[in-house]
Amino acid sequence: MVKQLLAVLALWLAGPACALQPCRIEVVDAENGWPVPLVELTTTHNVRFVTDNAGVVAFDLPELMGVETWLSVEGSGYSVAEDGFGYRGVRLTPRPGETRTVRVDRALPAKRLGRITGAGLFAESQKLGRELDWREQRVVGCDSVQNALHNGRLYWGWGDTALPGYPLGLFHMTGATTAARPLGSFEPPVRLRYDYVADQRGAPRAVAPLPGDGPTWLGGYASLPDAQGKNHLVACYAKIRPPLEAYETGLCVWNQQNQVFEKLRRLWTKSEAEPTPPPAPTGHAALWRDPSGADLLLFGDPLPSLSCPASFEAWSDPATWKILEPQVAVATRAGGQRVNPHRGAIAYSGYRQKWVAVFTQQGGEASLLGEIWYAEADSPLGPWGDAVHVATHPNYTFYNPQLHPEFTGPESPVLLFEGTYTHTFSGNPRPTARHDYNQVLYRLDLDELAAGGK
């Protein structure tokens, strides 16, 4: 008995000096039980927590432990029902070392799988002693993505890239490779690791340091065979000067030995006589065999605006390019509305036996550039229609979405897409910690879309 009393006394004396153990709060989709990343939980005194890729926050506020607490819930398409005063949130009582569960409803078809770039993908879980095998990759932010399957690997390229060591990061594209199908599961939590092109210290480095002032942006990644059967990874470049003005465009080719893109030819230099760039093979590329049996590469962002024969020689020669007129607006399935695409990508779905597109709406209701739509067509040249609103990011931006049919295969009923989640252009002065200026991955279930379900 004396020993037990002494043990209790020792714990009582040590208690004030011990760190407070957080309360684990998990946010799950009420429909399927999946964890939901990127959900904000905010207290009445404006402390904000954001769920990580495991749908978890480590609630560590000492002033609210053991106290019934209201948490406002906002999840860009995930939330809870309004109460009588119009508030959306939950009441719970956090306690150290315990778990509380918040169930949210998904408003639109796209299921959020998680963030696939940046730092702290599992930071909240790691505060709780979980996901400790996840290792950071020395990048905190990545702008718009480019992809191409090349010689059995999936090549990745990102625009301006933020690093932890200084406010100014990398401005001549960063690059990496993965397996062609890099995910073992299409359910959250998503864990996507890259083999970055790195410097001697092992840190990601620029892969397109093309000559000229200002950043280098690349688009239109593609892998094309030459007449001898050798594959070339190619892209269209733009040189940029402040604020966001292109002053030179051209073609570049990947040097595998040096792990950099090298200029092949200049297409245009800004001048009074030629103030705007001519059409070029940029945006995202899609391979198409046309009705005559010719293999063509289509370039668009989202809908095709240029085509060329699918060979390195043809891509290199503007005389072989054909300028296309992309559809300006797409009719919705619900009718009565036409949606103007901003940026996006197309791919062929063997499951739907149609061409499919995912794009950002220009001037949406809930956000200027944060509303994502899905559409279909029998031909990549259109007409495109049957558009469905699949994801929303109120008062935020989700631009330059990219499809990933290579992740799942063309016959799969699952279609994945990613895009850049950022407060830029939204008017929202409050960026979401860790998530802002990064790529977020979503899942569409095509059988549900075809049936008209959520």
FIRODREN-460695 format. One line per field, with one value per residue (C-alpha): x, y, z; residue number from 0; residue in three letters. Coordinates in steps of 0.001 Angstrom, whole numbers, plus 524288, in hexadecimal, padded with zeros to 5 digits. Example, Ala and Ser with C-alpha at 12.3 -4.5 7.8 and 13.67 -1.06 7.14 Angstrom:
2
X	8300C;83566
Y	7EE6C;7FBDC
Z	81E78;81BE4
guza	0;1
nupa	ALA;SER
// end
This chain:
454
X	80000;80AFA;811DD;80551;8039B;811AC;80FC1;8039D;80ADE;81643;80D2D;8063A;81314;81809;80B47;80D49;81AA9;8159A;811ED;80375;7FFD5;7F745;7E9A5;7E8A9;7DD57;7DA8A;7D1C9;7CB47;7C200;7B4B9;7B1B1;7BD8D;7C545;7D15A;7DA05;7D847;7E466;7E3F0;7D8A3;7D99F;7D523;7D4A5;7D1E3;7C995;7D629;7DB5E;7E550;7E52C;7E91D;7E9F3;7E940;7F511;7F4EE;7F00A;7E478;7E9D9;7ECFE;7F4B4;7EC4A;7F5A5;7EF1D;7F0E3;7E626;7DBE5;7DFB4;7D41C;7CB7E;7BFEE;7C4F2;7BE94;7C656;7C1F8;7C38B;7C793;7CCE3;7CBE1;7C063;7BFC0;7B832;7AD51;79F3A;79C12;79623;78ACA;79399;79A5A;7A6F2;7AD8B;7B52B;7B59F;7B681;7C007;7C809;7D67C;7DE5F;7ECF8;7F033;7E24D;7DC37;7D05A;7C9F7;7C372;7BB2A;7B988;7B0DA;7B668;7AEA8;7B42C;7B8FA;7C7D0;7CDDC;7D9DF;7E534;7EF43;7FAB0;8059C;80FD3;81567;81936;81236;8092F;807BA;80C17;80020;800CE;80F4D;80CA1;80483;80F1F;80973;80E31;81C1D;82184;81DCE;829AA;8298F;82EED;83403;82959;81E9B;81710;8156E;80E1E;80752;80B55;80F7D;81070;814DD;81764;82524;82D2D;82524;82530;81B8E;8227F;81DAD;82069;81BB7;81C1F;820D4;824AF;82598;8307C;831F3;83EAD;83AC5;82E88;83391;83406;83653;83136;835F6;82D79;83042;82F88;82DF0;82A41;821C0;81CD7;81269;80850;80DD1;80258;7FF14;7F185;7E7C3;7E28C;7E7A0;7F11C;7F913;807E3;80EF0;81DC4;8263A;833F7;83785;84208;84B2A;857A9;863EC;85DBF;851F6;848BC;83F91;84579;8410B;83FE0;83D90;847B5;845EC;84D15;84653;84169;83652;82FFE;82E94;8215F;81F4E;812FF;80EE4;8174A;81779;81FD8;8216E;82904;83219;8341D;83E03;834B2;83B5A;83202;833D3;82DAE;8298C;82302;81F8A;82611;82279;82B96;82491;82711;81F77;8147C;81096;81464;819E1;82453;829A9;82489;82AC9;82D1E;83631;83A99;83EA2;84D09;84CD1;85B48;85B5C;84D7A;8496B;840F4;848A4;843BD;840FF;83BBA;835B2;827E6;8250E;82AD1;821EE;822B7;81A35;81812;81494;80FAA;808DD;80E6D;809B9;8030A;80C6F;80C02;809A0;7FF6C;7FD82;7FF9E;7F6A5;7F91C;7EE17;7EC79;7E3A8;7D932;7E309;7EBFC;7F657;7FC88;7FBDB;7FFF8;7F5DE;7F9E0;7F027;7ED01;7E337;7DD48;7E617;7EB4B;7F660;7F9A4;8057A;80996;80E86;81CF2;82897;82B55;81D65;81CD7;829A4;8245E;819A6;8164E;80FEF;80780;7F8F1;7F200;7E4F9;7D9C4;7D658;7C85F;7C5FF;7BB2E;7B5FA;7A7AD;7A47D;79D0D;7930F;79088;78E58;79CB6;7A91A;7B635;7C23F;7CE8E;7DAB5;7E550;7E539;7E7EA;7E188;7E376;7DCD6;7D4F1;7D38E;7C9DB;7C0E2;7C48E;7C582;7CF25;7CE8A;7D2F7;7D512;7D673;7D59F;7CA0C;7CD06;7C55E;7BE1A;7B405;7BB19;7C8A1;7CEBB;7D77A;7D421;7C890;7CBDB;7C392;7C383;7BED5;7BE60;7BF1A;7BF45;7CAE4;7D5D6;7D255;7C499;7B9F6;7BC03;7B038;7A95B;7B1BF;7B072;7B53E;7BE42;7C647;7C5BC;7CF74;7C7BB;7CF99;7DBAC;7E239;7E437;7EA69;7F144;7EB4C;7F1FE;7EC09;7F332;7EDA1;7FB00;7F934;7ED9E;7ED83;7E3D8;7D9BF;7D892;7CC07;7D4C2;7DA24;7E3F7;7E74E;7EF99;7F085;7F74A;7F0A0;7F434;7EE86;7F441;7E9C0;7DF47;7DF62;7E0D2;7EBAC;7ED3B;7F4D5;7F267;7FE7B;8069A;7FC8B;7FD48;8047F;8048D;7FE99;7F282;7EDAF;7DF61;7D822;7CC48;7C45E;7BF74;7B47F;7AEEF;7B025;7A96D;79E4D;79CE7;7A0D3;7A82D
Y	80000;80958;80680;80983;81675;81A17;816F2;81F81;82A6F;8297F;82A8F;8363F;83D36;83A53;83DEB;84C9C;84A41;8405D;84465;843FC;83846;83C82;837B0;830B3;835BD;82DF6;832D4;82864;82813;82437;81C8B;81398;815A4;81A60;8247C;83211;83A94;84966;84BBF;857C9;85726;864A5;8680B;87374;87ACB;878F8;86E1E;8666A;8583D;851A8;842F7;83C4B;83167;827EB;830DA;833DA;83FA6;83FA4;84865;84DE0;859C3;858E2;862E0;85A21;84CBE;84701;8524D;850D2;8575C;85C2E;859E3;86037;856AB;85AEC;85120;8561A;84D87;84633;84B51;848D5;84D73;85B5B;85D98;866D4;872B6;86EDC;86A06;85DBD;856C3;84CBC;84C95;84357;84260;84021;8387D;83574;82886;825DA;825B6;82D12;82AB5;834DD;82FB7;838B9;8383C;83967;842B3;83F21;832C8;83487;82DB7;83477;82AE7;83459;83D2E;837A7;84281;84B21;848EF;84386;83A4D;832A9;83D27;83C76;82D9D;82E2E;83722;82BC8;821AD;81C30;81BCE;81CFD;81595;820C1;828EB;836CE;83A07;847F1;84ED3;8573A;85BBD;857FF;85F17;858E4;84B3B;84537;8368E;82D23;81E93;81D3E;810CA;809B6;81476;81F49;82C6B;837D4;8464E;85180;86024;86983;86168;865F4;860EE;861A7;86953;87680;87DA8;87CE8;86EF4;868B2;86F79;866F9;85AE1;84FBA;841AF;833CF;82625;81B66;80E41;80F37;80B39;810FB;80E96;80192;80621;81035;812CE;81C4E;81E0A;81FDE;81E6E;8227A;82340;828A8;82640;83491;839A6;83E53;845E9;840E1;8430E;83AC7;8467D;84847;85118;8582A;85007;85ACD;86590;86AC7;8775A;88469;88CA1;88803;87AF5;86FD3;8692A;85C97;856C7;84C3B;84139;835A7;829F0;82869;81EC0;82361;81CB5;8135F;80F8A;8172D;81DC1;82C14;83311;84053;84CBF;85A7F;86544;8733A;87D54;8863D;893E8;89B7E;89BA2;88F92;89336;88963;88F6C;88343;875B5;869E2;85B41;853B8;8459A;83DB2;83A43;82D7C;82DA5;83B69;83A9D;847BF;84D09;8537C;85D49;85791;86397;870CD;87299;880C0;88CF1;897EC;8A40C;8AF24;8A7E2;89B34;89E79;8916A;883A5;87AE9;86DE4;863BA;855B9;8595D;85649;8479B;83D54;83207;82794;82547;81C63;82410;81DF5;81C8F;81469;81EEB;8200C;82E25;83558;83F22;84AB7;8528C;858AE;852BC;850AB;84E39;85A66;8544E;84716;84107;83372;82B8C;82BBC;83378;838CE;83DAE;843C8;84AD1;850B1;85B0E;858B1;84BCC;851E3;853C9;85E87;85A75;8629B;85DCE;85E5F;86AD1;8661C;858DD;8559C;84FD7;8435D;84AEC;8540D;86295;865B7;865A5;86513;86C23;863EC;86A94;86013;85140;844A1;839F5;82B3D;81F72;816D6;808DB;806B9;81177;80F58;81E0A;82912;82F8A;83CD9;84316;851CE;85DD6;866A1;8749D;87D15;87375;8776B;872DF;87666;87D30;871A1;866EB;85FBC;852F8;84CBE;83FC9;83E70;8341B;83345;828A2;82F4B;83734;841F2;8428B;84611;84593;84524;83EAE;846B6;84385;84BBB;84260;84A60;857A3;8604D;86C0E;87899;87170;86D86;8600F;8623B;85A97;84D3C;84179;8340E;8278E;81C62;815CF;813BC;80AB1;80626;809F7;7FF81;8036D;80945;811EB;81EA0;826BE;83513;83EF0;84DB0;85919;85D60;86B9C;8784A;87F7D;8865C;8832B;88FBC;8876E;88D79;88162;87619;86881;86457;8599B;85771;86469;86455;8558A;84A87;84390;836A4;8331F;826E8;825D4;81944;81923;80F7C;818C1;8244A;81CC5;81958;82786;82520;82E14
Z	80000;80375;7F683;7EEF3;7F618;7F34A;7E4CE;7E414;7EB31;7E1A9;7D5F0;7DC28;7DEA4;7D0E4;7CA41;7C838;7C228;7B82F;7AA5C;7A757;79F02;7938B;790E7;783D7;77BA4;76F4B;76459;75BFC;75066;755DD;74976;748B5;75540;74DFF;7549A;74ED0;74D17;74C76;755C4;75E79;76C9B;772EC;78127;78581;788BF;77AED;77CB3;77019;76E0C;760A4;75EC9;758C2;74E9A;758F3;75BD9;7695E;771C6;77E6C;78706;7912E;79740;7A60D;7A87B;7A229;7A738;7AE6C;7A9F1;7A0CC;79468;787FD;77B93;76EEB;7639C;755D7;74C31;73E1E;73A7C;7476E;7531F;75CDB;75D26;7613A;76E9A;77110;77090;763F3;76A4F;76552;76FD9;77AAA;7897C;78FE3;79C40;7996F;7A35E;7A327;79C9E;79834;78A98;785C5;77883;76FE4;764B2;7590C;74D21;73F63;736B9;7294D;72249;72360;72F23;734A4;73619;73B62;738C1;7303A;7311D;73BB4;749D2;755A0;74E60;75B1A;764A7;76D6B;76E2D;7714C;77CD8;781EC;77FBD;77311;764E6;769E4;75E2C;7550A;7513C;74C35;73EB3;740E5;7391B;73F34;73324;724D6;71A15;70E50;70A09;6FD14;6FA82;6EFEE;6EF8B;6EA4A;6E90B;6F33C;6FD90;7007C;6FF7F;707AF;7064C;70ED6;70CFC;7178A;7236B;7319D;73A70;74947;7497D;7438F;73E99;73090;72B9E;71E4E;71214;706D4;7090D;71250;70DD8;712AB;70E4E;713EC;70F86;704F9;70F25;71B9F;724CF;72ADF;72EBD;72A21;737B3;741ED;74834;73BCD;73C51;72FE1;7300F;72532;7206C;71F11;7160C;720BA;722CC;72981;736D3;73341;73266;726B4;71C47;70FF1;70386;6F965;6FB76;6EDB3;6EA2F;6EC06;6F743;6FFDD;702C7;6F905;6F808;6F071;6EAB4;6E14F;6E6D6;6DD71;6D9F6;6CB40;6C2C2;6B806;6AAE2;6B104;6BBEF;6C6D0;6D04F;6D3D8;6DF71;6DA35;6DEED;6DAC6;6E2C6;6E61C;6EC01;6F593;6FAB7;70521;707AF;6FFA5;6F1C7;6E804;6DF62;6D89F;6D554;6CF24;6CF3C;6D83F;6D9C1;6E5A2;6E6B7;6EE24;6F15B;6F701;6FC61;6F6AB;6EBB4;6E0CD;6D6E2;6C97A;6C295;6C54E;6C035;6C3D2;6CA18;6CE80;6C5D9;6C125;6B46D;6BB7B;6C92B;6CBDD;6CA7E;6BF69;6C253;6C79B;6CCD3;6DB01;6E55B;6E6FE;6DC70;6D8C4;6CE94;6C4C0;6B8F5;6AFED;6A726;69C0E;6A4C6;6A6AC;6B432;6B8A4;6C4C7;6C995;6D1EB;6D9CB;6E6D8;6E7FB;6DA74;6CEA3;6C80A;6C002;6BA26;6B3B1;6AF2A;6BAB8;6B755;6BC25;6AE8E;6ACC4;6BA41;6B73F;6AA96;6ABAF;69D60;6A171;6AC13;6AA42;6B1C0;6B7C2;6BCF9;6CAAC;6CF54;6D723;6E046;6E472;6E6E4;6F437;6F6E3;6FEC3;6F357;6F39A;6F582;6ED70;6F44D;6EF3F;6F149;6F67F;6F735;6F7C6;6F07D;6E859;6E73F;6E145;6EA85;6E5E3;6F0EB;6EBEF;6DDA0;6DCD6;6DDF0;6EB33;6F002;6FD3D;6FDB4;7063D;70395;6FFE8;7097B;7121C;71C34;72878;72373;717DF;7144B;71DEF;717FD;710FC;70658;6FF23;6F106;6E636;6D766;6CD02;6C687;6CCD3;6C33D;6C8CD;6CA0F;6D8B3;6E1A6;6ED26;6F683;70503;7106F;717E1;721A7;72838;72F5C;73465;73570;730DE;72417;71E1B;710E5;7061D;70908;702F2;70066;70413;6FBDE;6FC77;70B23;70947;6FB15;6F05F;6F3BB;701F9;7077E;70FFB;70A87;71231;710AC;717CE;717CD;71E6B;72B01;72DA3;732D9;72709;71ED2;7290B;730EF;73D22;7456E;74DF3;747B4;74D29;754AE;74E3A;74377;73C64;72F4C;72E7C;726B6;72BE4;72634;72411;71FDA;716E3;71633;7083D;70AD1;71502;70BA9;700BC;709F0;70DEC;71C02;72538
guza	0;1;2;3;4;5;6;7;8;9;10;11;12;13;14;15;16;17;18;19;20;21;22;23;24;25;26;27;28;29;30;31;32;33;34;35;36;37;38;39;40;41;42;43;44;45;46;47;48;49;50;51;52;53;54;55;56;57;58;59;60;61;62;63;64;65;66;67;68;69;70;71;72;73;74;75;76;77;78;79;80;81;82;83;84;85;86;87;88;89;90;91;92;93;94;95;96;97;98;99;100;101;102;103;104;105;106;107;108;109;110;111;112;113;114;115;116;117;118;119;120;121;122;123;124;125;126;127;128;129;130;131;132;133;134;135;136;137;138;139;140;141;142;143;144;145;146;147;148;149;150;151;152;153;154;155;156;157;158;159;160;161;162;163;164;165;166;167;168;169;170;171;172;173;174;175;176;177;178;179;180;181;182;183;184;185;186;187;188;189;190;191;192;193;194;195;196;197;198;199;200;201;202;203;204;205;206;207;208;209;210;211;212;213;214;215;216;217;218;219;220;221;222;223;224;225;226;227;228;229;230;231;232;233;234;235;236;237;238;239;240;241;242;243;244;245;246;247;248;249;250;251;252;253;254;255;256;257;258;259;260;261;262;263;264;265;266;267;268;269;270;271;272;273;274;275;276;277;278;279;280;281;282;283;284;285;286;287;288;289;290;291;292;293;294;295;296;297;298;299;300;301;302;303;304;305;306;307;308;309;310;311;312;313;314;315;316;317;318;319;320;321;322;323;324;325;326;327;328;329;330;331;332;333;334;335;336;337;338;339;340;341;342;343;344;345;346;347;348;349;350;351;352;353;354;355;356;357;358;359;360;361;362;363;364;365;366;367;368;369;370;371;372;373;374;375;376;377;378;379;380;381;382;383;384;385;386;387;388;389;390;391;392;393;394;395;396;397;398;399;400;401;402;403;404;405;406;407;408;409;410;411;412;413;414;415;416;417;418;419;420;421;422;423;424;425;426;427;428;429;430;431;432;433;434;435;436;437;438;439;440;441;442;443;444;445;446;447;448;449;450;451;452;453
nupa	MET;VAL;LYS;GLN;LEU;LEU;ALA;VAL;LEU;ALA;LEU;TRP;LEU;ALA;GLY;PRO;ALA;CYS;ALA;LEU;GLN;PRO;CYS;ARG;ILE;GLU;VAL;VAL;ASP;ALA;GLU;ASN;GLY;TRP;PRO;VAL;PRO;LEU;VAL;GLU;LEU;THR;THR;THR;HIS;ASN;VAL;ARG;PHE;VAL;THR;ASP;ASN;ALA;GLY;VAL;VAL;ALA;PHE;ASP;LEU;PRO;GLU;LEU;MET;GLY;VAL;GLU;THR;TRP;LEU;SER;VAL;GLU;GLY;SER;GLY;TYR;SER;VAL;ALA;GLU;ASP;GLY;PHE;GLY;TYR;ARG;GLY;VAL;ARG;LEU;THR;PRO;ARG;PRO;GLY;GLU;THR;ARG;THR;VAL;ARG;VAL;ASP;ARG;ALA;LEU;PRO;ALA;LYS;ARG;LEU;GLY;ARG;ILE;THR;GLY;ALA;GLY;LEU;PHE;ALA;GLU;SER;GLN;LYS;LEU;GLY;ARG;GLU;LEU;ASP;TRP;ARG;GLU;GLN;ARG;VAL;VAL;GLY;CYS;ASP;SER;VAL;GLN;ASN;ALA;LEU;HIS;ASN;GLY;ARG;LEU;TYR;TRP;GLY;TRP;GLY;ASP;THR;ALA;LEU;PRO;GLY;TYR;PRO;LEU;GLY;LEU;PHE;HIS;MET;THR;GLY;ALA;THR;THR;ALA;ALA;ARG;PRO;LEU;GLY;SER;PHE;GLU;PRO;PRO;VAL;ARG;LEU;ARG;TYR;ASP;TYR;VAL;ALA;ASP;GLN;ARG;GLY;ALA;PRO;ARG;ALA;VAL;ALA;PRO;LEU;PRO;GLY;ASP;GLY;PRO;THR;TRP;LEU;GLY;GLY;TYR;ALA;SER;LEU;PRO;ASP;ALA;GLN;GLY;LYS;ASN;HIS;LEU;VAL;ALA;CYS;TYR;ALA;LYS;ILE;ARG;PRO;PRO;LEU;GLU;ALA;TYR;GLU;THR;GLY;LEU;CYS;VAL;TRP;ASN;GLN;GLN;ASN;GLN;VAL;PHE;GLU;LYS;LEU;ARG;ARG;LEU;TRP;THR;LYS;SER;GLU;ALA;GLU;PRO;THR;PRO;PRO;PRO;ALA;PRO;THR;GLY;HIS;ALA;ALA;LEU;TRP;ARG;ASP;PRO;SER;GLY;ALA;ASP;LEU;LEU;LEU;PHE;GLY;ASP;PRO;LEU;PRO;SER;LEU;SER;CYS;PRO;ALA;SER;PHE;GLU;ALA;TRP;SER;ASP;PRO;ALA;THR;TRP;LYS;ILE;LEU;GLU;PRO;GLN;VAL;ALA;VAL;ALA;THR;ARG;ALA;GLY;GLY;GLN;ARG;VAL;ASN;PRO;HIS;ARG;GLY;ALA;ILE;ALA;TYR;SER;GLY;TYR;ARG;GLN;LYS;TRP;VAL;ALA;VAL;PHE;THR;GLN;GLN;GLY;GLY;GLU;ALA;SER;LEU;LEU;GLY;GLU;ILE;TRP;TYR;ALA;GLU;ALA;ASP;SER;PRO;LEU;GLY;PRO;TRP;GLY;ASP;ALA;VAL;HIS;VAL;ALA;THR;HIS;PRO;ASN;TYR;THR;PHE;TYR;ASN;PRO;GLN;LEU;HIS;PRO;GLU;PHE;THR;GLY;PRO;GLU;SER;PRO;VAL;LEU;LEU;PHE;GLU;GLY;THR;TYR;THR;HIS;THR;PHE;SER;GLY;ASN;PRO;ARG;PRO;THR;ALA;ARG;HIS;ASP;TYR;ASN;GLN;VAL;LEU;TYR;ARG;LEU;ASP;LEU;ASP;GLU;LEU;ALA;ALA;GLY;GLY;LYS
// end
